[in-house]
Amino acid sequence: MLGGITPLSTTSRGICGWANDHHCICNILSARFRFSGRVLGLALVHGYLLEAWFTRALYRALLRLPPALEDVDALDAQFAASLRWLQTARCVSSLELTFAVSERLADGRVLERELKTGGRDVPVTERNKKEYLERLVRWRVERGVAEQSEWLVRGFHEVVDPRLVGAFDARELELVIAGAPELDVPDWRNNTEYRGGYHDSHPVILCFWQAIDRFTNEQRLRLVQFVTGTSSIPYEGFSALRGSTGPRRFCIERWGRIESLPRAHTCFNRLDLPPYPTLQLLHEKLLLAVEETNTFGIE
């Protein structure tokens, strides 16, 4: 039933769909996106799980939430890295940036897009840098697909009262729509890589897999979401996981001190795991990171 989306979508991370910016918007295509949104809404209302995976940005859109920096990872890892550098850069005014960007169209033309009215005349400073980053993230995520996604979201909310999904975050909505399949832990372990001195028989890694055994299936899915950006696993299993630049297996790298929480790099499917000395501490820290924090955010 989602054929209205499939031919008009591109893949992100190999398993996630998003609207395609290479199609002209017309009444017929708008109707197809609106219809597809209704299908998503009906599936949610009737508890029918869809074997269709979308980027986290689309789930945020369905919740009428603004895009996040982690959404850019699935589209353009290099651009996302530039934004993270800009987050911490000092003396941003010396870069002579303005609230405008150059956008190359499919026909090769380059247009200037203002991130807000009169943006080409508004310099970026330390005072307005946060606003600039937020608007830049929105532009990159919605570039060329804002109208398509808006029609899909309208169709969704014609079926689903926004108040009914208002309590969800994007990760939870993904689980409700796409389901929570039982993860194959042996397959997961057999297709995990280690870095920084870790290996399959390292004491910290042994504790990690013991913690995974203690997790419920939902908690395991949340961990996969935390590290890869999506809870969906390819039908071929963990061996077919993809990163932003192609095939990339689940990876655990030694990083940080025991006081730190684990952190994730969704574009590389990598979990940075401090060398916790006990199973109990590792279990607590990992669960806290997965359930209480986001991978990346704009501060």
N, C-alpha and C positions, 0 to 999 in steps of 0.2 A: 504493500500500500504506500510505501515511501518512495515509489518510483518518481514522484514529482520532485524529490530532492536529488536522487542519485545522479541523473545525468547533468545536473546543474551544480555539482559539488566537486570540490577537490579534496584530497586526503591530506591529513596532517598527522604526523607520527605514524602513518600507515594504516591506522584503524579509526581515525576520527574524521568526520565530515564537517565541512563548513561551506557556506555559499561561495559560488565561483564569481570572480569579478570580471570574467571574460564574456559575459552575456549582457545584451541590452535589456533594460527593463521595459516590459510592455504589459498590457492588461492581462494577456494570457499567462505570462510567467508570474505576475503578481498573484493571480488566482491560484496558481499551482503551489506557490509558497504558503499562501493563506490556507489552502486545503491541507497541506502537509502539517501546518501548525495545529489544525483541528484534529488530525489523526493522532498527533502526539498527545493532545489534550484528552481525547477519547480513550487512548490506551492507558493514560494515567488514571482517569476516573474509574475505568472498569478493571484496573489491576492487571492489564495485559502487558507483559514485559516485551520490549522490542529488541530485536537483535540488530540494532542500529546504534553506532557509536558516534558521538559528536565531541567537538572540542569543548573544553570547560567554558570558553567564551560564550558559546551558544546557551549553555545552561544559565550562565549569569544573565544573558539577555532575556531568557524566559522569566527570570525572577526580577527583571527590571533593575538589575544591579550594574554598576559601571564596570568596564573591563579592568583587569588587573595586569600587572607587569608579567606575571607568570603566563598569562595567555599569549603574550608576544613570543615566548619561547617556542611554542608549537608552530609559529608562523615564520619567525626569523630570529634564530639564536644569536646571530652576530649583531643585529639591531638591538636585541634585548640586552646584550652585554654592554653595548654603548650607553644604553639608558642607565644601567647600574653604575657605570663609571661616572656618568653625569650626576647621579645621586650624591656621590661623595666628593665630587670635584669642588675645589675652592676657586674663588675669583671667577665665577662663571661669566661675569660681565665681560671679561677679557676675550671670551669666545665670540662675541658680537653676534649672538643668536637673537632671533626675533620669533614671535608667535606666528610663524609661517614656515611651510615646508615645500620642497619641490617634489612633484609627483610625476613619474613617467607613465604615460598612457600606453595602451597596447599598440597604438599606431606609431609609437616612437616620440610623440610630442611630449614636452615637459611643461607642466603647468605649476604655477605657484598656488598653494592652498593655504588660506589663513585659518589658523586654529581657533580664532575668535574674530569678531568684527574689528577691522582695523589692525589686525595682528601683525602685519608687515611693518608697522610703525611702533610696535611695542617691544622694547628690548627685554631680554631675559636677565633677571638679576637674582641675587640670593633670596630676595623677598618674595618673588613670584615664581621661583624655580619649581616648587611643588606643583603649582597650577599648570605650569608648562609641561611637566612630565606627565601629569594626569591627562592633559589634552592630547599629548603626543601618543600616549598609549591608546587612547580611544581612536585617534586617527588611524594608527597602524592596524588595530584589530578590525575596525569597521571600514577600512579603505575599500571602496568599490562594492561593498556588500551591505551597506547600511539600509538601503531600501528593501532588499531581499529579506534580510533578517527581521526588519520591522513588520513586514507582511506575515512572516511566519509567527512572530510573537503575537500579533493581533489575532491570528487564527487560533492559536493556543488559548488565549484568554477569552475567546468567544465561548469556549467550552469549560475552561477552568477558572473559577473565581480567584483572582489574585490573592485574596485573603486566605485561601486554603493552602497555598504554597508559600505564603509569606514567612512561615517559620523555618523553611528549608534554607540551607546554603547550597551553593552550586554542587558541591560534592554529594550531598544527600539527595538532591534532585536527580543527579546522574544515576545513583543507585536505585532510586525508585522507578525511573524510566527504563534503564538498561538492565536492571536486575542485579542480583548478587550471586553469581555462579560459584559453586564450590571450587576453591583453588586447589590445585594439585601441588602440595608442598614438596614431595620428592622431585617432581619435574622442576619446580622453582629452584630447589637447592642444586640440582644437577646442572642448571643453566645459569648459575651465579658466578661472577668473577670477583676476585679479591685484589686489593692493591694496598700499598703502604706497609707491607709486612704481614698482612693478614693472609691466611690460607684456610682451607676447609677444616683442618684439625686444630687451628689456633683456639686457645681457651675462650677468647671473646666471641669468636664465630660459633663455637659449640654452644655458648650461652645464648647467642642470638637465635639459633634454630630451636633451642629449648623454649625460648620466649615465644617464638612463632607457634610452637606446638600448644602453648598455653592460650594463645589468642583465639577468640572466636573467629568464624569465617568473616564476619563483618569487619572485625578489627584488622584481619589480614588484608581485606580489600581496601580498607582505609590506608594501610601502609603502602600498598601498591599504588594507590592514588597519590599519596604523599611523595613518592619517589619518582613515579613515571608521569604523573599528571592525569591519569585516567585509571579507572578500575577495571576496564575491559582488557582481556587477554586474548591475543590472536588464537584462532581455532587450532593452530599448530602447536600452541603452548608457549612457554617462556622462551624457548629457543628462537622464536620469531619476533620477539620484542623489537621495537624500532625507536630510535631517538630522532632528533630533529634533522639529522643529516643522513639517516639510513639505519640499517640493522645495528642494534646496540643492546647487549644483554644487561640484565640487572647486575649492578656492581656495588660492592661494599668496600669503602676505603677507610683506612685508619686516619683519624683526624681529631684534633682538639684535646681538651682536658676532661677529666671525669666530671667536672662541674658543669660542662656544656651539655646542651641538648643535641641530639642528632640533627643534621640538616640535610636537605635534599637538593639535587640539581636535576630538574625534570628533563632538560634537554639532553642529558647524558645518562638518564636512568641510574643515577648514582646516589647512594646513601653514604654520607660522611658519618662514621660511627666512632665516637670516642672509646678508648680502651677501659670500659667499666670493669671494676675488679670482681663484681658478683653478679649472679643471675638476677637477683632481686632488683639491684640498682639498674641494670640494663633494661629489665622489663618495665620498670616504672618510668625511666627516662624516655624509652621508645614510645610507650603508650601516651605519655604526656605530649611528646612532639607531634604524634600523629593526630591526636584528638583535639589538641588545644591551640595549635599554631598553623599558619599558612606557610607554604614553601617560601614565597617571596611577597613583598608588599612595598608600597610606596609610603615612606614615612616623612 
